[in-house]
């Protein structure tokens, strides 16, 4: 039977009817995890690398002649702000329906379609010759990426246990930081092509049309990778041909540890409403709002911000690389630690606090360029770590697949509203110090710290209450979350 024939909408007849009993030896399980890692992580991480490149390269294009060529110079920076935020409008609106809909299709088909879609839109950005043209391409990128980012935590939960999920999400989201570093290197190289008339702005290097080369170099690989994904990305454990029958049994048993509900292409309406009514989803959205405001600011304006430290355009591009590289390392180390300790709330709060300190330094030390550049490391490391660990946090704590497919894009959508705000905090008229932008983002990161601590305390108290009422469940025992999702008596949150 083909993947397509197996991948049909099915009803779950019992709590664990689709998960055969499989007692795996530790070596069998390690072998399976290594096999999954070798196939899933390279594809999904590279997909996110190009997704983030195609989303954030607009910030590099700002220093490569895009405003001069198609925006009439944009002296106030307002038009550029709308170009940047247009991505987030479509991204926010499409996240929830796209992620729920993704449960009804084979993951390889879904992920491939989204990658090819945003790759085409990014490539076509190079053909834009006016404001409506670049707006249309950015909106298209947002529509297709909305079906990719929130679906990845759900996809990872098909294959990885809660003790493994944090590090894998760290690897995946860490490629956003890698994209920032890689994007800076590509932009530095492109800036020396001198395509088109020479830029005449102070400190500028390169030609007015270098940004077109940038969009082509970062858009075409996404299309190619999407085609590769169609053939190589594994589908769900119960249907993929990537696993042997023995490996399939082990994978299904692993998926029932701690929480197990949906099997196959099932959407449970009651869990959709449960996610929409869960206050913790909205508290997660507040965390995500604060850190995404910082992330959007970094993605779109970091080269410009570093330029205000007194560097040329070209050097500002290359100086964005080290902060992103350090952020990726810090994120992966933190994610690994939270997996081992099985607690994530304090890590999220700590990361948000580090970001807060970074913005405070930028605001309070306006003249020391070395201190301000150090602050950039604090901001990138804190922001990326908070986002990556928060995604892993909710990838388990929502209980069932349908509640994850609803709750994750809900809090991400709230968070992306922070991204829209972040794209409007650094108009050219606020330069060179951008105090309003830095101060606003500093306050939001501090608020995210408080929200993370509140969620941590809430999860700890709920776990203690259930232990008192129902007893402490056996570690990694199967839990039927098909009816109550995370409210099942034997379900325990990761605090």
Secondary structure as GFF3:
##gff-version 3
##sequence-region A 1 495
A	DSSP	alpha_helix	3	6	.	.	.	ID=ss1
A	DSSP	alpha_helix	26	36	.	.	.	ID=ss2
A	DSSP	pi_helix	37	41	.	.	.	ID=ss3
A	DSSP	alpha_helix	42	61	.	.	.	ID=ss4
A	DSSP	three_ten_helix	62	64	.	.	.	ID=ss5
A	DSSP	alpha_helix	66	70	.	.	.	ID=ss6
A	DSSP	alpha_helix	78	102	.	.	.	ID=ss7
A	DSSP	alpha_helix	107	124	.	.	.	ID=ss8
A	DSSP	three_ten_helix	125	127	.	.	.	ID=ss9
A	DSSP	alpha_helix	131	146	.	.	.	ID=ss10
A	DSSP	alpha_helix	149	159	.	.	.	ID=ss11
A	DSSP	alpha_helix	162	190	.	.	.	ID=ss12
A	DSSP	alpha_helix	210	232	.	.	.	ID=ss13
A	DSSP	alpha_helix	245	255	.	.	.	ID=ss14
A	DSSP	alpha_helix	269	276	.	.	.	ID=ss15
A	DSSP	alpha_helix	279	307	.	.	.	ID=ss16
A	DSSP	alpha_helix	313	341	.	.	.	ID=ss17
A	DSSP	alpha_helix	345	364	.	.	.	ID=ss18
A	DSSP	alpha_helix	369	397	.	.	.	ID=ss19
A	DSSP	alpha_helix	401	422	.	.	.	ID=ss20
A	DSSP	three_ten_helix	428	430	.	.	.	ID=ss21
A	DSSP	alpha_helix	435	470	.	.	.	ID=ss22
A	DSSP	three_ten_helix	485	487	.	.	.	ID=ss23
###
